[in-house]
Amino acid sequence: MFLKGKVALVTGAGRGIGQAVAVALAAEGAKTAAVARSAEELSVTTKLIEDLGGIAFAITADLSDPHSAAHVVERTSTALGPVDVLVNNAATVEPLGRSRDMDPDLWGASFRLNVITPAALSAAVLAHMSHAGWGRIVNVSSGLVARPATMIGGNAYAATKAALEAHTLNLATELDGTGVTANVYRPGSVDTAMQASIRLTGNGRLDEGTHARFVHNHEQGNLITPEESARSLVDRLAGDATGEIWDVADAR
């Protein structure tokens, strides 16, 4: 339980990777704040943590508004204590579609949730982490950044994740020597609601080959579980590595 006594904050924790990360952090002794839009989904997450004997605190919030970040951190600090571990997992794959049909407002919404909110949450926890001389920030990205041409129709998503990675690596350099680390995590192809949504609604919005690949990977059992991916992330938090791009495939 290498995180015993630490406070962790996980966004997008109502299901999928975020839920699995929140549970895995709690299993390592962290008091865990789980953030998501759905109170019903969060109740499942908190029960999983409490069944382990852990301490959980649910925060229902819409992180599409970056100004909510400071409020979320304040609520966590009041309920559990200052945040020591931040995992920015909440994200949207929307909008999907041809770049020539782009809607600047939808692209802006994607950048707010996928890039600006993680940056705002990080900013809100850095004062405590820096003062304590210890902190862990992980921004969940996508292997798509290494192969951006493989998801035709997902230009907005690829762009936001590339921006998130650049932000993270720049932040890590800024924090070098403080005891606070910042790393990127590429979780792999995980059997999540996002994957299911792409298979269900992506036909005609993604190009034919891209959509077919998502369907094929699911049918062939090529997806890993959220728990397997989460374990790979949490196991790395014990070290002092910073400014790295962690890929689940590197640990399998």
N, C-alpha and C positions, 0 to 999 in steps of 0.2 A: 504494500500500500504506500507507494512512494509519494503520493499526493495527499497523504493524511494531513488534515488541518488546513489544506489549501482551499480556495474558493474558485470554482470554474463557472464560466458563462458560455453557453452554447446556443447559437442561433439556428433557426430551422430545426428545432429539436422535437417537433411534434411527430416526426416519422422518419423513416429511411436512415440515411447516414447520420444526420444530426441526432436523432433519437439514440442510435447505437453508440455514438460518441459520448453522449451525456451519461448513458448507463455505464459505459466502460470507465469513464472518469470517476464516477461514483464508486465503482468497484475498486478503484485504486485509492479510495479514501477521501476524495474531494467532495466538499459540499457544493452541490451543483444547481445552478440556475438554468432552467430550460426556457427558451424563448420561441414562440411561434404565434401565428395568427389564430389558430384553432384551440380553444379551451378544452374541447373534447379530446383532441389528440394529445394535448399536454397532460391531461389526466392519466392517460395510458403511460406516458413517459415517467411521470412522478411515481406511479404505482410500481413500475418496474424497478425504479431506484429504491423505493421504500421497502420493497420485498427483499432487496439485498441487504437491508439494514442501513441504507444510506440516507443522507439528508438531501431533500429536493425542494426547490422553490420554482413554481411555475409563473411565468410572466407572459400574459397575452398582449401582443403588441404587433402593430403593422410597421415593419421596418422599411417599407418602401418610402417612408418619410425619414430621411437621415437625421432630422432634428429629434427623433425619438430616441436616438442612441444614448444621449446623456441621461435621459429619464430612466432607461432600462438599466444602465450602470448604477445609477443612484438607488433604484429599488433593490438591486442585488446587494449593494453595499449595506443598505439598511437592514435587510433581512438576514444576510449571511456573513457579511464582512467584505472588505475591499477585494476586488477581483485580481487573482493571481494568474489564472489561465483563461485565455479568450480563444474560442474557436468560432470563426466566422464562416458559417456553413450556409446560411439562408441565401437563396439565389433563384432567379427565374431564367428559363431558357427562351422565353418570349422576347421579342416577336420573331417568329419564324416566317420565312418567305423570301422572295427575290429582292435583291438589293435595290433594283430599279423602282420597286414599289415601297421603299422605306418610308416610314412615318417618323419624323424627327421626335415627336412627343413620346412615341413608344420606345424608341431608342433611348431617349432621355430617362424614361422610367427604368429601363433595364440597367443603365449606368448608375442610377441612384441606388438601386437595391444591391447590385452586384459589386460595385466599386466604392461609391461614396459612403454608404452606410458602414461597410467594414472599416474604412479609414476613420470614420467618425467614432465608431466604437473603440478602435485602437487608441485614438486620441484621448478618449474619456477615461481609459484605464492606465495610461502611461505615467501619470504623476505618482500614483501609488506604487506601481511596479518599479519605477526608477528609484524612488525613495527606499523601497525595501531591498533593492539590489537583486531582485529575482522576479522573473515573469516570463510567461510563454504566450506568444501570439501565433496562431496558425490560421492561414486563410485558405479555404478549400477552393481549389481551382479545377482544372480539367486537363486530361491528356490531350484534348483538342488543341491546346496552345502549341504543342510540339508539332501538330499536323493540321493546321487550320484549313487546309484545302479539302479535308476529308468530310466536312459537314456542310455541303452546299445547301444554302437556305438558312444556315445558322450563323450568318455573319455577325449579327449583334452579339450573340452569346460568345462567339470566338473573340470578338474585340473586347468585351468586358473582362473576360478571364485573362486575356493577355495584359490588359491594363492593371488588373488586380495583382498579377505576378510582378510586374514592374514596380508597382507601389510597395509590395512586400519586400523585395530585395533592396530597394532604396531605403526603406525604413530600417531594415536590419543593419545596414551600414551606418545609419545615423545613430543607432542604439549600441553599436559595437563597444564593448568594454563596460557596459552598465549592468550586466547580468540579466538583461531582458533580451530574449531571442524572438525573432520573427522569421517564420518559414512558410513556404507554400506546400500544400498537400494536394497531389493528384490522386483521387480515390479509385480510379479504374472504372471499368464498366460494371456498375452495381445495379442490382435488381431493385429499383426504386419506383416511386410514383411518377417521377419525372420521366424515367425511361418508358413507363407504361403510357404516359400522356403523349410522348413523341410517337410511339407506335400507333396510338389510336387516332391522333389528330394531325400527324405529320405528313400523311399522304397528300400530295398536291402542294404542300408548302415547302417541304424538302424536295430535293431532286429525287428521281425515282430510285437511283442506285443507293443513295444515302438512306432513304426510308427502308429500302429492302434489307440493308445491312442491319439496321436496328431490329427488324423483325426476325431476321435469320439468327442473330446472336441470342435472342431470347428463346427461339424455338430449339436451338442447338444446346442450350444450357451453358452458354459461355459467360453468363453474368455471375458475379460473385455476390455474396450476401452483404448487407450493410454491416453486420457484426464483424465479418472478416476484414472489411476495409477499415472499420473503426479501430480494431485492435492494432492494425499496422500504424495508424496515426498515434494512438495513445502511447504505445510502446516507445516511441521516439522522444517523448517529452522528458524522459529522465535524463537525457543527455544535454550538452550545452551547445550543440550545433546551431548555427544561425545563418541566415542568408542562403538557405538551401532549398532546392525543389525536391521534395520527397514524393516518390511515386510508389504506389502500392506494389507494383510489379517488382521493384527492387528488393522487397522484403519477402517475396513469395518463393 
